[in-house]
Amino acid sequence: MIARPWRLTRQAEASLMEIARWTHETFGPRQMAAYEEDLVTRCAEIAAGTAASQDCRRLVDPEAPEDLRFARAGQHFIVFVEQPDQVTIVDFLHARSDVPRRLAALGDPKRGRDS
């Protein structure tokens, strides 16, 4: 499968920056760089179609928008939407967060998921 380009929404960018900040403060710069690289690599794998992913509706929240999928990377779920010409990374959700509530907020049209 040919890798498509991928992009982050503003929400995903903000989450990635917060993950990097927290990891740096908690574990130091070396671990921050390694974890950030893991997350970015998984995003590239998602775009290439080589990352295992699942439908958010089936496993996490039956009310989630039908096009939302997720892949696991470390302690985070990478939530994304596949389109024919690109993959949009919608957000990075920590495994211990209230994932169903966060997914519902991502799917809310008032939130502008594709911002």
N, C-alpha and C positions, 0 to 999 in steps of 0.2 A: 504494500500500500504506500502511496506517495504522501509524504508529510504535507499537511496544509499549514499555512501560517496560523499563528495564534496570537491573541491579544488579551489583555487584562481589562476588565471594567474598572471604573474609578474605585468601586468598593473592593475589588480584588487587589488593586494597587495599595489601597490603605491597609488592608489586612496583611499583605505581605510585608509592608513597612513595619507594622506593629509586631508581627512575628519576629522580624529581624531585630527590632529594638529590644523586645523581651528576652530573646535568646542571647543577645549581646550582654545585657545587664545580668542575666542569670548564669550563663555558661561561658561568656567571654567571646572575643572576636573570632577566634578560630572555629569554634562550634557554630557561631552565627553564620559564617561563610559556608561551612560545610552543609548546614541544614538548608540554607537558602539555595545552594547549588542543587541539593536533592529535590527541592520543590520545583525549581525551574526545569530540571531534567525531566521530572514527571510530567510537567506541562508539555514539553517537547514530545514525550512518549505518547501522551494523549493525542496530540495533533498528528502524530505519525500512525496512530491506530494500534500501537503496540502495548499500551497500558491496559490492564484489566480494569473495567469500569462497570458500573451497575446503574440501573434506572432508579432515581430517587423515589419515585412513586411506589415502586414495588417493595423496597426494603426499608425506607425511612419514613415516608409520609405519603399516604395515598392521595392526599389533596395537593401535592406538589405539582407544578406544571409538568406536562408530559414530556417536554424536551429536556428537562434537567437531568444530568447524569453526574456521577461522582466517581473519583478514583482515590484510593488511599495513598498518602505519602507521609511516612513517619506518624506523628500524632495528629495529622490533619487530613480532612477530606477536601479534595479539590473539586469544586462544583463547577460544571461547565455545560455549554450547549454546543453541539456539533451542527455546523452548517456546511453546505456543499463546498464552499470556497474557503472557510476558516473555522477555527474553534475559538469560542469566546469563553475565557475563564471568568466565571461570575464571582466566585469568592473562595476563600480558604477558611474552612470551619474546623475548630479544634474538636477532637473526638469527645472531649468532656463537656462541650457546650450543649445547650439545648438545641440539638440539630433540627428536630422537626419545626420548632418555632422559628429558627433562623432561616430554614428553607421556605417556610410560609412567607416570611418577610421578603425573601429574594424574589418570590414569584408574584408578589403584589404589584400590579401594573402601576400603582401610584409611586412605587419606589424607583421606577425607571431601571429595570434590571440591565438593560443594554447601554447604560450610560458609560 
